[in-house]
Amino acid sequence: MQHWIDTQDGSTQLIVVTDEAVYAEKMSKDAVALAVDALDTGRSPAMVFGKDAKHVAFRAMTRVQYNEHETDIEFHHRDGKDDSVVSVFVETPGLRERIYTHLRAQLADQFGAYESHFSRWRSAFGSLVALTLFILGTLMARSAAITVRAAGEIEYEGRRQGMKKLLVGVLDLLGPTGVSVVGGILVLLAGLVLYSRLKEPQRLHILQPAPYAPPSGIVLGLKYAGLCAVWLLALRVIF
């Protein structure tokens, strides 16, 4: 069993890697000291960490990865039929890399180690999709808010009338201006993420059982073609 203490602003995080799982939880300094003492006496991590602790068992783990330009390490795992991700943010310089190196050695029999350096085109695609959704979603919501304000009393038909009333109520409350402000903030945030992706394309370090193969340039080109088609269709509808 190996443990690390990550000192963060206003809190302390205890990270533990056993032969079977990884655990992480933010605690007070005194609680961390007590937890480390308990672990040293042989107590199970399941008895030391609280119900809010992050926990991923190796038997369910499908990938470990981190991006050099970010501060978290991701643990991908299968939960029943669903794939889930647990992100552990690490602020102590160099600690995340030490945790990854330890896991790489511990999982060497089952997991291969890979690196993937994204091109700017590949790194930007996800952010461009998010930016597209926020821009088009804001325009649609603004148009709907204008319609709601102009309609006066609205009759609701069909199923899920409660959800429809809630949505109309929110649009009526915010109005076109409020919707534009909220949507504008989301667009701005997506734009900032896009800028960071273009400035510093992702450099991933990956552990996974199956050989890693990045998507081909043809697949990426088809994705961009699809995104362009969405924009062309949207512009035709708008204008």
ZATORDO-231210 format. One record per residue (C-alpha): residue number from 1; residue in one letter; x, y, z. Coordinates in pm, 1 decimal. Layout:
BEGIN
node seq=NUM	type=A	px=X	py=Y	pz=Z
...
// end
This chain:
BEGIN
node seq=1	type=M	px=0.0	py=0.0	pz=0.0
node seq=2	type=Q	px=124.8	py=345.7	pz=-92.9
node seq=3	type=H	px=-16.1	py=679.6	pz=17.0
node seq=4	type=W	px=41.5	py=1044.3	pz=-73.6
node seq=5	type=I	px=-71.3	py=1368.2	pz=89.3
node seq=6	type=D	px=-173.8	py=1649.3	pz=-145.0
node seq=7	type=T	px=-171.8	py=1988.7	pz=25.8
node seq=8	type=Q	px=-428.0	py=2217.7	pz=-137.3
node seq=9	type=D	px=-561.3	py=2565.0	pz=-63.2
node seq=10	type=G	px=-763.6	py=2529.1	pz=252.8
node seq=11	type=S	px=-769.7	py=2148.6	pz=253.0
node seq=12	type=T	px=-561.2	py=1833.6	pz=244.7
node seq=13	type=Q	px=-620.8	py=1533.6	pz=23.2
node seq=14	type=L	px=-518.4	py=1179.0	pz=108.1
node seq=15	type=I	px=-457.3	py=949.3	pz=-188.5
node seq=16	type=V	px=-401.6	py=577.7	pz=-134.0
node seq=17	type=V	px=-319.8	py=301.3	pz=-382.5
node seq=18	type=T	px=-358.1	py=-54.9	pz=-257.1
node seq=19	type=D	px=-315.8	py=-383.9	pz=-440.6
node seq=20	type=E	px=-680.7	py=-366.9	pz=-542.1
node seq=21	type=A	px=-793.3	py=-6.2	pz=-572.3
node seq=22	type=V	px=-723.2	py=365.0	pz=-556.1
node seq=23	type=Y	px=-883.4	py=596.2	pz=-298.8
node seq=24	type=A	px=-886.2	py=975.5	pz=-262.9
node seq=25	type=E	px=-1059.4	py=1205.4	pz=-16.5
node seq=26	type=K	px=-1018.7	py=1561.3	pz=110.9
node seq=27	type=M	px=-983.5	py=1579.9	pz=489.3
node seq=28	type=S	px=-852.0	py=1807.0	pz=758.8
node seq=29	type=K	px=-482.1	py=1769.6	pz=844.5
node seq=30	type=D	px=-569.0	py=1599.3	pz=1173.9
node seq=31	type=A	px=-803.0	py=1355.3	pz=997.5
node seq=32	type=V	px=-532.3	py=1273.3	pz=743.6
node seq=33	type=A	px=-283.9	py=1198.8	pz=1023.3
node seq=34	type=L	px=-533.8	py=969.5	pz=1195.6
node seq=35	type=A	px=-616.1	py=795.7	pz=866.5
node seq=36	type=V	px=-248.5	py=733.2	pz=788.5
node seq=37	type=D	px=-192.6	py=591.6	pz=1138.0
node seq=38	type=A	px=-491.9	py=360.4	pz=1094.8
node seq=39	type=L	px=-365.6	py=240.1	pz=757.6
node seq=40	type=D	px=-20.9	py=174.9	pz=904.7
node seq=41	type=T	px=-179.6	py=-52.2	pz=1165.5
node seq=42	type=G	px=-335.7	py=-261.2	pz=889.3
node seq=43	type=R	px=-687.7	py=-122.1	pz=888.0
node seq=44	type=S	px=-867.8	py=-153.8	pz=555.5
node seq=45	type=P	px=-901.2	py=166.8	pz=349.2
node seq=46	type=A	px=-1273.8	py=91.1	pz=323.5
node seq=47	type=M	px=-1289.3	py=145.5	pz=701.8
node seq=48	type=V	px=-1074.7	py=461.3	pz=692.2
node seq=49	type=F	px=-1222.1	py=659.0	pz=403.0
node seq=50	type=G	px=-1568.1	py=811.0	pz=426.5
node seq=51	type=K	px=-1870.5	py=758.6	pz=204.5
node seq=52	type=D	px=-1778.2	py=1065.1	pz=-4.6
node seq=53	type=A	px=-1432.3	py=933.7	pz=-90.9
node seq=54	type=K	px=-1342.1	py=868.6	pz=-453.6
node seq=55	type=H	px=-1277.9	py=499.4	pz=-508.1
node seq=56	type=V	px=-1200.3	py=290.9	pz=-817.0
node seq=57	type=A	px=-1127.0	py=-81.9	pz=-803.3
node seq=58	type=F	px=-859.3	py=-212.2	pz=-1040.2
node seq=59	type=R	px=-1083.5	py=-497.3	pz=-1153.2
node seq=60	type=A	px=-1328.1	py=-242.5	pz=-1300.0
node seq=61	type=M	px=-1065.4	py=1.4	pz=-1428.3
node seq=62	type=T	px=-1034.4	py=43.1	pz=-1805.3
node seq=63	type=R	px=-794.9	py=338.6	pz=-1831.3
node seq=64	type=V	px=-580.2	py=580.6	pz=-1632.8
node seq=65	type=Q	px=-478.8	py=904.0	pz=-1800.7
node seq=66	type=Y	px=-369.0	py=1261.0	pz=-1744.9
node seq=67	type=N	px=-306.6	py=1562.7	pz=-1964.1
node seq=68	type=E	px=22.0	py=1744.3	pz=-1905.3
node seq=69	type=H	px=-153.9	py=2081.4	pz=-1930.2
node seq=70	type=E	px=-417.9	py=2008.3	pz=-1665.6
node seq=71	type=T	px=-410.1	py=1920.5	pz=-1295.9
node seq=72	type=D	px=-621.8	py=1606.2	pz=-1267.4
node seq=73	type=I	px=-569.1	py=1236.9	pz=-1322.9
node seq=74	type=E	px=-862.9	py=1041.6	pz=-1465.0
node seq=75	type=F	px=-964.0	py=689.1	pz=-1370.4
node seq=76	type=H	px=-1197.9	py=535.0	pz=-1628.2
node seq=77	type=H	px=-1392.6	py=232.4	pz=-1507.9
node seq=78	type=R	px=-1691.7	py=19.8	pz=-1597.3
node seq=79	type=D	px=-1992.0	py=44.4	pz=-1365.3
node seq=80	type=G	px=-2225.4	py=-232.9	pz=-1474.5
node seq=81	type=K	px=-2294.8	py=-162.0	pz=-1841.6
node seq=82	type=D	px=-2191.3	py=203.1	pz=-1817.6
node seq=83	type=D	px=-1848.7	py=362.5	pz=-1848.4
node seq=84	type=S	px=-1769.1	py=621.6	pz=-1581.8
node seq=85	type=V	px=-1480.1	py=855.3	pz=-1504.8
node seq=86	type=V	px=-1347.4	py=958.1	pz=-1163.5
node seq=87	type=S	px=-1122.6	py=1265.3	pz=-1174.7
node seq=88	type=V	px=-879.4	py=1331.6	pz=-890.2
node seq=89	type=F	px=-735.5	py=1684.2	pz=-889.3
node seq=90	type=V	px=-379.2	py=1710.5	pz=-757.7
node seq=91	type=E	px=-221.7	py=2047.2	pz=-678.2
node seq=92	type=T	px=117.1	py=1946.5	pz=-532.7
node seq=93	type=P	px=374.3	py=1988.8	pz=-813.1
node seq=94	type=G	px=502.4	py=1655.3	pz=-942.9
node seq=95	type=L	px=271.7	py=1445.7	pz=-722.6
node seq=96	type=R	px=36.3	py=1346.2	pz=-1001.3
node seq=97	type=E	px=329.4	py=1219.0	pz=-1207.9
node seq=98	type=R	px=458.5	py=1016.0	pz=-910.3
node seq=99	type=I	px=115.6	py=858.0	pz=-863.0
node seq=100	type=Y	px=99.1	py=772.9	pz=-1232.3
node seq=101	type=T	px=450.6	py=621.0	pz=-1226.0
node seq=102	type=H	px=355.1	py=406.4	pz=-926.6
node seq=103	type=L	px=38.5	py=286.1	pz=-1100.8
node seq=104	type=R	px=231.9	py=217.6	pz=-1419.8
node seq=105	type=A	px=467.1	py=-14.6	pz=-1232.3
node seq=106	type=Q	px=190.4	py=-177.6	pz=-1029.5
node seq=107	type=L	px=-34.7	py=-242.1	pz=-1329.8
node seq=108	type=A	px=242.1	py=-334.4	pz=-1573.9
node seq=109	type=D	px=118.1	py=-694.0	pz=-1606.6
node seq=110	type=Q	px=-225.5	py=-588.3	pz=-1727.8
node seq=111	type=F	px=-190.7	py=-230.7	pz=-1857.1
node seq=112	type=G	px=32.4	py=-91.3	pz=-2129.1
node seq=113	type=A	px=171.1	py=263.1	pz=-2111.0
node seq=114	type=Y	px=115.9	py=503.7	pz=-2401.2
node seq=115	type=E	px=153.1	py=870.3	pz=-2489.5
node seq=116	type=S	px=-60.5	py=1070.9	pz=-2728.9
node seq=117	type=H	px=27.3	py=1423.4	pz=-2844.6
node seq=118	type=F	px=-275.3	py=1582.0	pz=-3009.4
node seq=119	type=S	px=-257.5	py=1809.0	pz=-3312.1
node seq=120	type=R	px=-431.8	py=2145.0	pz=-3276.4
node seq=121	type=W	px=-709.3	py=2024.8	pz=-3508.1
node seq=122	type=R	px=-777.5	py=1718.0	pz=-3296.7
node seq=123	type=S	px=-740.4	py=1901.9	pz=-2967.5
node seq=124	type=A	px=-985.9	py=2173.3	pz=-3070.7
node seq=125	type=F	px=-1266.0	py=1952.1	pz=-3202.9
node seq=126	type=G	px=-1444.9	py=1878.4	pz=-2874.3
node seq=127	type=S	px=-1436.4	py=2245.9	pz=-2775.0
node seq=128	type=L	px=-1568.8	py=2346.0	pz=-3117.6
node seq=129	type=V	px=-1860.0	py=2105.1	pz=-3073.4
node seq=130	type=A	px=-1936.3	py=2253.9	pz=-2730.4
node seq=131	type=L	px=-1910.5	py=2606.8	pz=-2870.7
node seq=132	type=T	px=-2148.0	py=2513.8	pz=-3152.5
node seq=133	type=L	px=-2402.5	py=2364.2	pz=-2913.1
node seq=134	type=F	px=-2393.3	py=2667.6	pz=-2683.3
node seq=135	type=I	px=-2423.4	py=2920.6	pz=-2967.8
node seq=136	type=L	px=-2708.7	py=2740.5	pz=-3145.1
node seq=137	type=G	px=-2874.6	py=2651.1	pz=-2814.2
node seq=138	type=T	px=-2864.5	py=3015.3	pz=-2702.7
node seq=139	type=L	px=-3018.9	py=3133.7	pz=-3030.1
node seq=140	type=M	px=-3294.1	py=2871.9	pz=-3006.9
node seq=141	type=A	px=-3365.2	py=2948.1	pz=-2641.1
node seq=142	type=R	px=-3373.8	py=3323.7	pz=-2710.1
node seq=143	type=S	px=-3621.0	py=3272.0	pz=-2992.7
node seq=144	type=A	px=-3833.8	py=3050.2	pz=-2767.0
node seq=145	type=A	px=-3824.5	py=3313.0	pz=-2490.4
node seq=146	type=I	px=-3947.0	py=3578.9	pz=-2733.7
node seq=147	type=T	px=-4231.1	py=3349.0	pz=-2840.8
node seq=148	type=V	px=-4327.9	py=3274.5	pz=-2478.4
node seq=149	type=R	px=-4331.9	py=3642.8	pz=-2383.7
node seq=150	type=A	px=-4549.0	py=3724.7	pz=-2685.4
node seq=151	type=A	px=-4787.6	py=3430.0	pz=-2647.3
node seq=152	type=G	px=-4945.1	py=3521.3	pz=-2315.6
node seq=153	type=E	px=-5137.9	py=3218.2	pz=-2185.1
node seq=154	type=I	px=-5010.1	py=2884.5	pz=-2318.6
node seq=155	type=E	px=-5202.0	py=2557.6	pz=-2336.3
node seq=156	type=Y	px=-5007.7	py=2238.9	pz=-2264.6
node seq=157	type=E	px=-5089.9	py=1914.7	pz=-2440.1
node seq=158	type=G	px=-4948.8	py=1565.1	pz=-2443.1
node seq=159	type=R	px=-4716.4	py=1399.6	pz=-2195.2
node seq=160	type=R	px=-4475.7	py=1556.9	pz=-1944.8
node seq=161	type=Q	px=-4681.2	py=1871.3	pz=-1901.2
node seq=162	type=G	px=-4502.0	py=1945.1	pz=-1574.3
node seq=163	type=M	px=-4165.6	py=1956.3	pz=-1751.3
node seq=164	type=K	px=-4310.3	py=2173.8	pz=-2027.5
node seq=165	type=K	px=-4453.8	py=2419.2	pz=-1773.6
node seq=166	type=L	px=-4120.8	py=2435.1	pz=-1593.7
node seq=167	type=L	px=-3930.9	py=2505.7	pz=-1915.9
node seq=168	type=V	px=-4178.8	py=2773.6	pz=-2024.6
node seq=169	type=G	px=-4165.3	py=2925.5	pz=-1676.5
node seq=170	type=V	px=-3785.9	py=2949.9	pz=-1687.1
node seq=171	type=L	px=-3792.3	py=3106.0	pz=-2035.0
node seq=172	type=D	px=-4058.8	py=3353.0	pz=-1924.6
node seq=173	type=L	px=-3863.5	py=3440.9	pz=-1610.7
node seq=174	type=L	px=-3532.3	py=3496.6	pz=-1788.1
node seq=175	type=G	px=-3675.0	py=3650.9	pz=-2101.6
node seq=176	type=P	px=-3470.7	py=3704.9	pz=-2417.6
node seq=177	type=T	px=-3215.5	py=3919.7	pz=-2235.2
node seq=178	type=G	px=-3161.2	py=3673.0	pz=-1952.2
node seq=179	type=V	px=-3131.0	py=3381.0	pz=-2189.9
node seq=180	type=S	px=-2877.6	py=3575.8	pz=-2395.7
node seq=181	type=V	px=-2671.6	py=3658.1	pz=-2085.4
node seq=182	type=V	px=-2665.2	py=3297.1	pz=-1959.0
node seq=183	type=G	px=-2592.9	py=3163.5	pz=-2305.6
node seq=184	type=G	px=-2326.2	py=3427.0	pz=-2361.3
node seq=185	type=I	px=-2144.9	py=3317.4	pz=-2044.2
node seq=186	type=L	px=-2148.5	py=2955.2	pz=-2160.6
node seq=187	type=V	px=-2023.7	py=3058.1	pz=-2504.8
node seq=188	type=L	px=-1744.5	py=3262.1	pz=-2344.5
node seq=189	type=L	px=-1637.5	py=2968.0	pz=-2126.5
node seq=190	type=A	px=-1638.3	py=2733.3	pz=-2425.6
node seq=191	type=G	px=-1433.6	py=2989.2	pz=-2619.9
node seq=192	type=L	px=-1176.8	py=3006.7	pz=-2339.3
node seq=193	type=V	px=-1144.6	py=2628.2	pz=-2336.6
node seq=194	type=L	px=-1104.2	py=2631.8	pz=-2715.0
node seq=195	type=Y	px=-829.2	py=2894.7	pz=-2685.3
node seq=196	type=S	px=-645.2	py=2687.7	pz=-2424.6
node seq=197	type=R	px=-672.0	py=2376.9	pz=-2643.8
node seq=198	type=L	px=-528.3	py=2563.7	pz=-2942.1
node seq=199	type=K	px=-254.3	py=2720.7	pz=-2732.2
node seq=200	type=E	px=-157.9	py=2397.6	pz=-2557.1
node seq=201	type=P	px=-282.7	py=2087.8	pz=-2742.0
node seq=202	type=Q	px=-342.2	py=1786.6	pz=-2519.5
node seq=203	type=R	px=-44.6	py=1568.7	pz=-2429.9
node seq=204	type=L	px=-190.0	py=1254.2	pz=-2277.2
node seq=205	type=H	px=-20.7	py=984.6	pz=-2071.0
node seq=206	type=I	px=-231.5	py=669.4	pz=-2076.9
node seq=207	type=L	px=-246.0	py=331.5	pz=-1905.5
node seq=208	type=Q	px=-491.4	py=79.0	pz=-2049.2
node seq=209	type=P	px=-516.5	py=-294.9	pz=-2122.0
node seq=210	type=A	px=-580.4	py=-267.1	pz=-2495.7
node seq=211	type=P	px=-321.0	py=-116.8	pz=-2732.4
node seq=212	type=Y	px=-384.1	py=254.5	pz=-2777.8
node seq=213	type=A	px=-454.9	py=378.9	pz=-3129.0
node seq=214	type=P	px=-551.2	py=744.5	pz=-3185.1
node seq=215	type=P	px=-830.8	py=815.5	pz=-3434.4
node seq=216	type=S	px=-712.7	py=839.9	pz=-3792.6
node seq=217	type=G	px=-693.4	py=1164.6	pz=-3982.6
node seq=218	type=I	px=-977.6	py=1044.5	pz=-4207.1
node seq=219	type=V	px=-1209.2	py=1001.8	pz=-3907.8
node seq=220	type=L	px=-1116.5	py=1346.9	pz=-3778.8
node seq=221	type=G	px=-1179.6	py=1493.4	pz=-4123.1
node seq=222	type=L	px=-1525.0	py=1333.1	pz=-4134.7
node seq=223	type=K	px=-1604.8	py=1478.2	pz=-3792.4
node seq=224	type=Y	px=-1510.1	py=1827.6	pz=-3909.7
node seq=225	type=A	px=-1715.5	py=1775.6	pz=-4225.2
node seq=226	type=G	px=-2015.9	py=1687.2	pz=-4009.2
node seq=227	type=L	px=-1961.2	py=1993.8	pz=-3792.7
node seq=228	type=C	px=-1942.7	py=2215.9	pz=-4102.5
node seq=229	type=A	px=-2268.1	py=2061.1	pz=-4227.3
node seq=230	type=V	px=-2437.6	py=2149.1	pz=-3897.9
node seq=231	type=W	px=-2324.6	py=2511.2	pz=-3929.8
node seq=232	type=L	px=-2435.3	py=2534.8	pz=-4293.7
node seq=233	type=L	px=-2779.5	py=2399.7	pz=-4203.9
node seq=234	type=A	px=-2804.9	py=2634.9	pz=-3905.5
node seq=235	type=L	px=-2710.1	py=2939.4	pz=-4114.6
node seq=236	type=R	px=-2971.8	py=2847.5	pz=-4375.1
node seq=237	type=V	px=-3237.5	py=2827.3	pz=-4103.1
node seq=238	type=I	px=-3128.5	py=3153.1	pz=-3937.8
node seq=239	type=F	px=-3099.2	py=3357.6	pz=-4257.9
// end
